[in-house]
Amino acid sequence: MDAGWDAWFETVLRAELTELREDDVLEPDQPLALYGLTSLSYLALGEQLSKHYGVPTRGLVQRSFRTARSLWAFVTTQAADQPQVAPRPAAGPREVTRVRPGRTLAEHFAAVANRHPQATCLIAGATSRTYRHLLGEVAALARQLRSVIGPTSAAGTVAGAGAGRAPVRIAVLGERELATYRGYLAVLYAGATVVPLSMESPPARNAAIVARAGAALVLTAGERDDPELAAQCAALGEVAALLDISVSSAPMYPIEPPAPVSLDATAYLLFTSGSTGNPKGVGITHRNVDAFLAGSLPRYQLGVGDVFSQVHELTFDLSVFELWGAWSTAATLVAVPRLRALDPAETVSAYGITVWTCTPSLMAAAGAAGRIPPGSLPGVRYVVFCGEPLTEATATLTVSAAPDAIVDNTYGPTEATVWCTYYRVSSRQGAARGDR
């Protein structure tokens, strides 16, 4: 099949796809994940493309690697136009932020933004936002959402609706970029339940999730000429109304407060992977997350000057710790594309990351690629593992790379709100404490 790319591109791509046989046709629009593009292959392929075509690796975000066609399109049409990454947040004296319990997620965010308006809130690619700026944008979008769904009651239902009315649920589809985060926060700010969707999931699966969740609306963010996004929107448009939030409206000043919502209202609805059956939606209330933050954050001395990595999709509940660990303490959240996540030393150095969260397999893959030699993560204060068993080899690798960090191994099903158990692998004094 003539898809327009050169012979070198197909040769190097085929070499990294473990599920593609020599006589198989490389379909341009088949997800590369289905061809067996592993984490190490992802890193190796990105580096080869960078060297051969002069593509800056910082530009190779998730959508670049979705299909062979999207990867070739990036290489040939977008590489030269990639903007520089946003500057790292300014370092300064660290004032530990104490989290006051008894707040909804939107209230936590607004409280921090009002106390630390000029602190850097988010860095995503070439964009960055202070807390005040992002809060103003979120409030403006939340007002727009309320005009669509109507005002909500404290229980998260449409005001004036009968007792049997289901809560208002709004799905958000997009990459880990500014518009997606703004939409996620605006749904909460409007008093509704957020249902994260992943661009990595097939369109039919996302449409089924929206239907099962009973979402009234889907917020979409991304390039309008992206064929993968177009396919997602076509499927989602069959089951819900769509609202494009790619372009932000001007921040709202003065900023309206978040919609009053009960702590017992559902904050977000996550759908499981479906590895043991059909995906099921797990609803987590504001009270659940509030209790998690109150129980976990005092173990980490966090505040302005701390920088969280955000490696995971919003559909994976470890992202809740990444987002709200940062946004409840006035720290900075940095969206880390997969390619950069596989090079922790370079990424930590580029952004001044102090809190690194990931699955053990990601750190093991980075180690196997030689990306985290001893002492290569000197500025990291905390490493938090979750989602998979942590082997002794990966723990030893991590402690060697980040000798000044506290390393925690955590676990919990989605229903337990991120994690419910942890083991402190090492302290800054170097000795295992075994705190649980």
C-alpha positions as CSV (number, residue, x, y, z in Angstrom):
1,M,0.0,0.0,0.0
2,D,1.4,3.4,-1.0
3,A,0.9,5.6,2.0
4,G,3.3,8.3,0.9
5,W,6.2,7.7,3.2
6,D,9.8,6.8,2.2
7,A,11.4,3.4,2.4
8,W,13.6,4.3,5.4
9,F,10.6,5.3,7.4
10,E,8.8,2.0,6.8
11,T,12.0,-0.1,7.4
12,V,12.7,1.5,10.8
13,L,9.1,1.4,11.8
14,R,8.6,-2.2,10.9
15,A,11.8,-3.1,12.9
16,E,10.1,-1.8,16.1
17,L,6.7,-3.4,15.6
18,T,6.8,-6.8,17.3
19,E,3.4,-8.0,16.1
20,L,4.0,-7.2,12.4
21,R,5.3,-10.1,10.3
22,E,7.6,-9.6,7.3
23,D,4.8,-10.2,4.8
24,D,2.1,-8.2,6.6
25,V,0.9,-5.0,5.1
26,L,1.5,-2.0,7.3
27,E,-1.9,-0.3,7.4
28,P,-1.6,3.5,7.7
29,D,-4.5,4.0,10.0
30,Q,-4.1,0.9,12.2
31,P,-3.2,1.8,15.8
32,L,0.5,1.2,16.3
33,A,-0.2,-0.3,19.7
34,L,-1.9,-3.2,18.0
35,Y,1.3,-3.9,16.1
36,G,3.2,-4.3,19.4
37,L,4.9,-0.9,19.8
38,T,6.5,-1.4,23.2
39,S,7.8,1.3,25.6
40,L,11.4,0.6,24.6
41,S,10.5,0.5,20.9
42,Y,8.7,3.9,21.4
43,L,11.9,5.4,22.8
44,A,14.2,3.8,20.1
45,L,11.9,4.8,17.3
46,G,11.6,8.4,18.5
47,E,15.4,8.8,18.7
48,Q,15.9,7.3,15.2
49,L,13.3,9.7,13.7
50,S,14.9,12.6,15.5
51,K,18.3,11.8,14.2
52,H,17.3,11.0,10.6
53,Y,14.7,13.7,10.0
54,G,15.8,16.3,12.5
55,V,12.5,16.0,14.5
56,P,12.8,17.5,18.0
57,T,11.9,14.7,20.5
58,R,9.9,17.2,22.6
59,G,7.4,17.4,19.8
60,L,6.7,13.7,19.6
61,V,3.6,13.6,21.7
62,Q,1.1,10.8,22.0
63,R,-0.9,11.7,18.9
64,S,2.3,11.5,16.8
65,F,2.6,7.8,17.5
66,R,-1.0,6.8,17.2
67,T,-0.8,5.4,13.7
68,A,1.8,5.2,11.0
69,R,0.0,7.9,9.0
70,S,0.0,10.3,12.0
71,L,3.7,9.7,12.7
72,W,4.6,10.3,9.1
73,A,2.5,13.4,9.0
74,F,4.3,14.8,12.0
75,V,7.7,14.0,10.6
76,T,7.0,15.7,7.2
77,T,4.7,18.7,8.1
78,Q,5.0,19.6,11.8
79,A,8.5,19.0,12.9
80,A,9.8,22.4,11.9
81,D,6.9,24.3,13.5
82,Q,7.2,22.8,17.0
83,P,7.4,25.6,19.6
84,Q,9.9,25.5,22.4
85,V,8.7,24.0,25.7
86,A,7.5,26.4,28.3
87,P,10.2,27.6,30.8
88,R,10.5,25.7,34.0
89,P,8.8,27.3,37.0
90,A,10.9,29.6,39.1
91,A,12.4,28.1,42.2
92,G,12.1,29.8,45.5
93,P,11.7,29.2,49.2
94,R,9.4,26.3,49.8
95,E,6.4,27.1,52.0
96,V,4.6,23.9,52.9
97,T,0.9,24.2,51.9
98,R,-1.5,22.8,54.5
99,V,-4.5,21.2,52.9
100,R,-7.8,22.1,54.6
101,P,-10.2,19.2,54.5
102,G,-13.9,19.5,53.9
103,R,-13.7,20.9,50.3
104,T,-14.8,19.8,46.9
105,L,-12.1,19.5,44.3
106,A,-13.1,22.8,42.6
107,E,-13.0,24.5,46.1
108,H,-9.5,23.1,46.7
109,F,-8.3,24.5,43.4
110,A,-10.0,27.9,43.9
111,A,-8.5,28.2,47.4
112,V,-5.0,27.6,46.2
113,A,-5.4,29.9,43.2
114,N,-6.6,32.7,45.5
115,R,-3.8,32.2,47.9
116,H,-1.0,31.8,45.3
117,P,-2.3,33.5,42.2
118,Q,1.1,34.0,40.5
119,A,2.5,30.5,41.1
120,T,2.9,28.4,38.0
121,C,0.0,26.0,37.9
122,L,0.4,24.0,34.7
123,I,3.0,23.4,32.0
124,A,1.9,21.5,28.9
125,G,4.1,21.5,25.9
126,A,4.7,25.1,24.9
127,T,2.1,26.6,27.2
128,S,2.0,27.5,30.8
129,R,-0.5,29.0,33.1
130,T,-0.4,30.7,36.5
131,Y,-3.1,29.6,39.0
132,R,-5.0,32.9,38.6
133,H,-5.0,32.7,34.8
134,L,-6.1,29.1,34.6
135,L,-8.8,29.7,37.3
136,G,-10.1,32.6,35.2
137,E,-10.3,30.4,32.1
138,V,-11.9,27.6,34.0
139,A,-14.6,29.9,35.5
140,A,-15.4,31.3,32.0
141,L,-15.8,27.8,30.6
142,A,-17.8,26.6,33.6
143,R,-20.2,29.5,33.0
144,Q,-20.6,28.4,29.4
145,L,-21.2,24.8,30.5
146,R,-23.9,25.9,33.0
147,S,-25.6,27.7,30.2
148,V,-25.8,24.4,28.3
149,I,-26.7,22.0,31.2
150,G,-28.5,24.5,33.4
151,P,-27.7,25.2,37.1
152,T,-26.9,22.2,39.2
153,S,-28.1,21.4,42.7
154,A,-25.8,20.5,45.6
155,A,-26.2,16.9,44.8
156,G,-24.9,17.5,41.2
157,T,-28.2,17.1,39.5
158,V,-30.0,19.7,37.4
159,A,-31.6,22.2,39.7
160,G,-35.3,21.7,40.1
161,A,-35.2,18.1,38.7
162,G,-37.0,15.3,40.4
163,A,-35.5,13.1,43.0
164,G,-34.9,10.4,40.5
165,R,-32.9,12.5,38.1
166,A,-29.4,11.2,37.4
167,P,-26.4,13.5,38.1
168,V,-25.1,15.7,35.3
169,R,-22.1,13.9,33.8
170,I,-19.8,15.6,31.2
171,A,-17.1,13.6,29.4
172,V,-13.8,15.2,28.4
173,L,-11.7,13.8,25.4
174,G,-8.3,15.1,24.6
175,E,-4.5,14.7,25.0
176,R,-2.8,15.9,28.1
177,E,-2.7,19.5,27.0
178,L,-4.0,22.8,28.2
179,A,-7.5,22.6,26.7
180,T,-8.1,19.1,28.3
181,Y,-7.1,20.2,31.7
182,R,-9.2,23.3,31.5
183,G,-12.2,21.3,30.4
184,Y,-11.6,18.7,33.2
185,L,-11.5,21.5,35.8
186,A,-14.4,23.4,34.3
187,V,-16.7,20.4,34.6
188,L,-16.0,20.2,38.3
189,Y,-16.3,24.0,38.7
190,A,-19.7,23.8,37.0
191,G,-20.9,21.3,39.6
192,A,-21.0,18.3,37.3
193,T,-19.3,14.9,37.3
194,V,-16.3,14.6,35.0
195,V,-15.9,11.4,32.8
196,P,-12.4,11.3,31.4
197,L,-11.9,9.6,28.0
198,S,-8.7,8.5,26.4
199,M,-7.6,9.1,22.8
200,E,-5.8,5.8,23.1
201,S,-9.2,4.0,23.3
202,P,-11.1,2.9,20.1
203,P,-13.9,5.3,19.2
204,A,-16.5,2.6,19.8
205,R,-15.3,2.0,23.3
206,N,-15.4,5.7,24.2
207,A,-18.9,6.0,22.7
208,A,-20.0,3.0,24.8
209,I,-18.5,4.6,28.0
210,V,-20.3,7.9,27.3
211,A,-23.6,6.0,26.7
212,R,-23.2,3.9,29.9
213,A,-22.2,7.0,31.9
214,G,-25.3,8.8,30.7
215,A,-23.0,11.8,29.8
216,A,-25.0,14.8,28.7
217,L,-22.1,16.4,26.8
218,V,-18.6,15.6,25.5
219,L,-16.0,18.2,25.6
220,T,-13.4,17.7,22.8
221,A,-10.0,19.2,22.5
222,G,-7.5,18.8,19.7
223,E,-6.6,19.7,16.2
224,R,-9.7,19.8,14.0
225,D,-7.9,18.1,11.0
226,D,-6.7,15.2,13.1
227,P,-8.2,12.1,11.6
228,E,-8.1,10.2,14.9
229,L,-10.0,13.0,16.6
230,A,-12.5,13.1,13.7
231,A,-13.1,9.4,14.1
232,Q,-13.7,9.8,17.8
233,C,-16.1,12.7,17.3
234,A,-18.1,10.8,14.7
235,A,-18.6,7.9,17.1
236,L,-19.3,10.1,20.1
237,G,-21.7,12.3,18.2
238,E,-24.0,9.3,17.8
239,V,-24.6,9.2,21.6
240,A,-24.1,12.7,23.0
241,A,-23.7,16.4,22.1
242,L,-20.2,17.6,21.4
243,L,-18.6,20.9,22.4
244,D,-15.2,22.0,21.0
245,I,-13.1,23.6,23.7
246,S,-9.8,23.8,21.8
247,V,-9.8,27.6,21.8
248,S,-10.1,29.2,25.2
249,S,-12.3,32.1,26.0
250,A,-10.9,35.1,27.8
251,P,-10.5,34.6,31.5
252,M,-13.4,35.7,33.7
253,Y,-12.7,38.6,36.0
254,P,-13.9,38.9,38.7
255,I,-13.9,35.2,39.0
256,E,-17.1,33.5,40.0
257,P,-16.9,30.9,42.8
258,P,-17.4,27.2,41.9
259,A,-20.9,25.9,41.9
260,P,-21.9,24.7,45.4
261,V,-21.8,20.9,45.4
262,S,-22.2,18.4,48.3
263,L,-19.1,16.5,49.3
264,D,-21.2,13.4,48.6
265,A,-21.7,14.3,45.0
266,T,-19.7,12.2,42.5
267,A,-16.6,14.1,41.4
268,Y,-15.4,11.8,38.6
269,L,-16.4,8.5,37.0
270,L,-13.6,6.2,35.8
271,F,-14.1,3.1,33.7
272,T,-11.8,0.2,34.3
273,S,-9.7,-1.4,31.6
274,G,-12.0,-4.3,31.1
275,S,-9.2,-6.9,31.4
276,T,-11.5,-9.1,33.5
277,G,-14.8,-8.4,31.8
278,N,-16.7,-5.4,30.5
279,P,-15.4,-2.1,31.7
280,K,-17.3,-0.8,34.7
281,G,-17.8,2.7,35.8
282,V,-16.5,3.6,39.3
283,G,-17.9,6.8,40.8
284,I,-15.7,8.6,43.3
285,T,-17.2,11.4,45.4
286,H,-15.6,14.6,46.4
287,R,-15.6,13.3,50.0
288,N,-13.6,10.3,48.8
289,V,-10.9,12.4,47.2
290,D,-11.0,14.9,50.1
291,A,-10.3,12.1,52.5
292,F,-7.5,10.7,50.3
293,L,-5.8,14.1,50.2
294,A,-6.2,14.7,53.9
295,G,-4.7,11.2,54.6
296,S,-1.9,11.2,52.1
297,L,-0.6,14.7,51.5
298,P,0.7,15.3,55.1
299,R,3.2,12.6,54.4
300,Y,4.8,14.8,51.7
301,Q,6.0,18.3,52.6
302,L,4.7,20.1,49.4
303,G,4.2,23.7,48.4
304,V,5.1,26.4,45.9
305,G,8.3,25.4,44.2
306,D,7.5,21.7,44.0
307,V,6.9,20.3,40.5
308,F,4.8,17.2,39.8
309,S,5.2,15.0,36.8
310,Q,1.9,14.0,35.1
311,V,2.8,10.9,33.2
312,H,-0.6,9.1,33.2
313,E,-3.8,9.4,31.2
314,L,-6.7,11.0,33.1
315,T,-8.5,7.6,32.8
316,F,-5.9,6.1,35.1
317,D,-6.6,6.9,38.8
318,L,-2.9,7.6,39.7
319,S,-3.5,10.8,37.7
320,V,-5.7,11.9,40.6
321,F,-2.7,12.1,42.9
322,E,-0.7,13.8,40.2
323,L,-3.3,16.5,39.6
324,W,-4.6,17.1,43.1
325,G,-1.3,16.5,44.8
326,A,-0.1,19.5,42.8
327,W,-3.3,21.6,42.7
328,S,-4.1,21.2,46.4
329,T,-0.6,22.4,47.5
330,A,0.2,25.2,45.0
331,A,2.8,23.0,43.2
332,T,3.3,23.0,39.5
333,L,1.9,20.2,37.3
334,V,4.0,19.3,34.2
335,A,2.3,17.2,31.5
336,V,5.0,14.7,30.4
337,P,4.6,13.0,27.0
338,R,5.4,9.3,26.9
339,L,8.7,9.7,25.1
340,R,9.9,12.1,27.7
341,A,8.6,9.9,30.5
342,L,10.9,7.2,29.3
343,D,13.8,9.6,29.8
344,P,13.3,10.6,33.5
345,A,16.8,12.1,34.0
346,E,16.4,14.5,31.1
347,T,12.8,15.4,31.9
348,V,13.5,16.0,35.6
349,S,16.4,18.3,34.7
350,A,14.4,20.2,32.1
351,Y,11.5,21.0,34.4
352,G,13.0,20.8,37.8
353,I,10.6,18.0,38.8
354,T,10.6,17.2,42.5
355,V,7.7,14.7,42.6
356,W,8.0,11.8,40.1
357,T,5.1,9.4,39.9
358,C,4.9,6.4,37.6
359,T,4.2,2.7,37.3
360,P,7.2,0.4,38.2
361,S,7.3,-0.9,34.6
362,L,7.9,2.6,33.2
363,M,10.9,3.1,35.5
364,A,12.2,-0.4,34.7
365,A,11.9,0.4,30.9
366,A,13.8,3.6,31.5
367,G,16.5,1.7,33.4
368,A,16.7,-0.9,30.6
369,A,17.3,1.9,28.1
370,G,20.1,3.3,30.3
371,R,18.2,6.5,31.1
372,I,18.5,6.6,34.9
373,P,22.1,5.9,35.9
374,P,23.1,6.4,39.6
375,G,22.6,9.9,40.8
376,S,20.8,11.0,37.7
377,L,17.7,12.3,39.6
378,P,19.3,14.6,42.1
379,G,16.5,17.1,42.4
380,V,13.7,14.6,43.0
381,R,12.3,14.7,46.5
382,Y,9.7,12.0,46.2
383,V,9.2,9.0,43.9
384,V,5.7,7.4,44.1
385,F,5.0,4.1,42.5
386,C,1.5,2.7,41.9
387,G,-0.5,0.3,39.7
388,E,1.8,-2.7,39.5
389,P,4.1,-4.8,41.7
390,L,7.4,-3.1,42.5
391,T,10.3,-5.5,42.1
392,E,13.4,-5.3,44.3
393,A,15.5,-4.6,41.2
394,T,13.4,-1.6,40.2
395,A,13.3,-0.3,43.8
396,T,17.1,-0.5,43.9
397,L,17.5,1.2,40.6
398,T,15.3,4.0,41.7
399,V,17.0,4.6,45.1
400,S,20.4,4.6,43.2
401,A,19.2,7.2,40.7
402,A,17.4,9.4,43.3
403,P,19.5,9.0,46.5
404,D,18.0,12.0,48.2
405,A,14.4,11.0,47.5
406,I,11.7,9.4,49.6
407,V,10.4,6.4,47.6
408,D,6.9,5.1,48.3
409,N,5.3,2.0,46.9
410,T,1.5,2.3,46.9
411,Y,-1.5,0.2,45.9
412,G,-5.2,0.4,45.8
413,P,-8.1,-0.4,43.4
414,T,-10.0,2.5,41.8
415,E,-12.8,2.0,44.2
416,A,-10.5,2.8,47.1
417,T,-9.6,6.2,45.6
418,V,-6.1,6.0,44.2
419,W,-4.4,3.9,47.0
420,C,-5.2,2.5,50.4
421,T,-1.9,1.0,51.3
422,Y,1.7,2.0,51.0
423,Y,5.2,1.0,51.9
424,R,8.0,3.5,52.3
425,V,10.9,1.9,50.5
426,S,13.5,4.5,51.5
427,S,13.8,7.8,53.3
428,R,16.3,10.6,52.6
429,Q,18.5,9.0,55.3
430,G,18.9,6.0,53.0
431,A,17.4,3.4,55.4
432,A,14.2,1.6,54.7
433,R,11.6,2.6,57.3
434,G,8.8,0.3,56.4
435,D,6.1,2.7,57.2
436,R,2.7,1.6,56.1
